[in-house]
Amino acid sequence: MELIDRYVYAVVKRLPAAQRGDIEKELRSLIEDMTAETVAAGQPEKTAVDTVLRKLGHPALLAAQYRGVEQHLIGPGLYYLYVLVLKIVLLATGGGLLIAMLVSFIVNGGQDPLQTILETIGSLFSGLIGAFGWVTLIFAAIERYSPEKIDVAKEEAFDPKDLPEIPEKKDRIHPSDPIASMVFILIAMVLASFVPRFVGLYWTGMTDGQLIPLFQETVYRTFLPFILVTLGLALVKEIAKLVTGRWTIWLTVGALLIDIPGLILTIVMFNHPGLFNPEFFTQAFALTKSSDPLLLGLTMPLFLSRVVIGLAAFGFIVDSIKTLVMLIKKAVTV
């Protein structure tokens, strides 16, 4: 019965949530009928289940049949997740770009509306193409190097006893967790490219309004490629969580290692003396009629940098402790 449970779980987890209940009942009934027929044909009941599951084939291939899927660029074991992630990435990327361009149009629309619209279309097109390419590349790599890679040509070698154990509830990763994280990461990647334009103090002087940016744009732009790379690594981590569906030792350790470049970037970036624009703080404190806005404009960037670095380091230490505790628990259980 445990072997049947493991097989059914391995099939239905690859199906859309709306289909899982009905297909699980149908599959269990099918296995029960085939097992009864096998036993009636003279095979011992002890080995009948193994024979039936071998006939049904690899769970990923059977799930693909239930979905009506035959051939894809990404194999049947990952194709459903690939399409799901691709939809999320394209929607989040497109939405983030449209929001960013809309704000840009509101701020700078009076200068050249036609040029802003053309830039919006061009950025949207290139952004969606890039997102599609990166998602496909990541899933192609997972398909190629995953230890659970499915080789259709070797389907006959499938052994039901090799099915992984059903993970405990505390080890399972609910799909909504990595999906929500991916959306936020993608929006962050889009908005990070427009930070110098949007994050600042909108100051209306005696003539036209102007934006006093929070960051020095030349300095921020030097860090932008590294920001996008670290966010990309975070995206890979969330995709791995969605594909794996449970916390394993390798996933937990890998997730922690992926966070290291982000911590290093935060420390280096916010320790740069020219990252913040002192004029932003000076003008902001002048608006609040502080006693010495110039002094505050010089000291506040240092204070803000220390706060950001401290929070990043604290979060990493907490994650490291959680990872260490999890590894110790798994080592004890083994």
Buried (B, 14 or more C-beta within 10 A) or exposed (E): EEBBEBBBBBBBBBBEEEBBEEBBEEBBEEBEEBBEEBBEEEBEEEEBBBBBBBEBBBBBBBBBEBBEBEEBEBBBBBBBBBBBBBEBBBBBBBBBBBBBBEBBBEBBEEEEEEEBEEBBEEBBEEBBEEBBEBBBEBBBEBBEEBEEEBEEEEEEEBEBEEBEEBBEEEBEBEBEEBBEBBBEBBBBBBBBBBBBBBBBBEBEEEEEEEBBBBBBEEBBEBBBEBBBEBBBBBBBBBBBBBBBBBBBEEBBEBBBEBBEBBBEBBBEBBEBEEBBBBBBBBBBBBEEEBEEBEEBBEEBBEEBBEEBBEEBEEBBEEBEEEBEEBEEEBEEEE
